[in-house]
Amino acid sequence: MTLILEKGKLAEDHFIVTAELIPPRSWNPQSLIEQAERYRGYVDAVDLSDNLLAIARLSPVVGAHFVKQVGVEPIVQINLRDRNRMAIQSDLLGLAALSVKNIAILGGYPARVGTEPNAKEVYDLQTMELVSYVRKFVDEGKLFDGTLLEEKPTFTIGTVENIAGKPIKELIDRLEAKVEGGTNFVRTQLVFDMDLIGEWMEEARSRGLHERITIMASILPLRNAEHVDTALKIPGIVIPDSFKARLTAAESKEEGLTIAAELIGKLKDISGIKGIHIRPIGGAEDSVVKVVKLAGLEPVNTVKVSI
């Protein structure tokens, strides 16, 4: 199963495009709404990040309501750092009530990197535990303690996967366990090294995982050479030195967008990768539409859908 979209299922060969939408550090949702409107027609769905980089922001559950109001499909992130199992169930029930159909489960960056370094990290559940609980929530209509709901909710479940830091076999063992547990789609950590993602996908294909879930690669449009240094602080990121050198030597301020478009072109050629997830972190929110256009990705509103 791939992402559930309100207006129907995308054509089988459609290359999926999603983008991260970062809720504001404000109760006023206007900036979030305006950003969603700019993305509309260029992405299939947007991820509402959950206190990204350990910084308190508008609730992604609330943000999903406003995003849906402007005709954009939301994927709501649920990070394990900030909530115990009771709070997570409350959010899931709220999302079901809002008819949000897609969620993404992730650990969350350590509290020490954000604005509240002394915040208590929860991690009541591990990723695999929550995937299993949500799978029963969806398939059997049961809360985590076994309480049966009157009606089963509808969700697809997403997770995030590192492609570096451990032997490829161990990384794909972890991915396979998530697939067995009920994950529907995964996004890789940010991709810059084509050899690395190629090896990761080769092992995933050898186990047939690309046929069981939707695998998407994450892309960060780089602004400049300094942005490379910032990105390298994110755990699990590998950026070849050639990219920083290229950005340093570039005369155009849009060289990073060109790099992102080139990477997307190469990712489309890797068998088993069915889409990209654009993460405009570090002040690159205006780059999403530009990258989609540069990469020649078909706007969503011209894609044929089957109802």
Secondary structure, DSSP 8 states (H G I E B T S, - for coil): -----TT-EE-TT--EEEEEE---SSS--HHHHHHHHHHBTTBSEEEE-SSGGG---S-HHHHHHHHHHTT--EEEEEESSS--HHHHHHHHHHHHHTT--EEEEE----GGGSS-TT------S-HHHHHHHHHHHHHT-B-TTS-B-SS----EEEEEE--SSS-HHHHHHHHHHHHHHT--EEEEEE---HHHHHHHHHHHHHTTGGGTSEEEEEE----SHHHHHHHTTSTT----HHHHHHHHH-SSTTHHHHHHHHHHHHHHTSTTEEEEEE--TTT-TTHHHHHHHHTT---GGGS-EE-
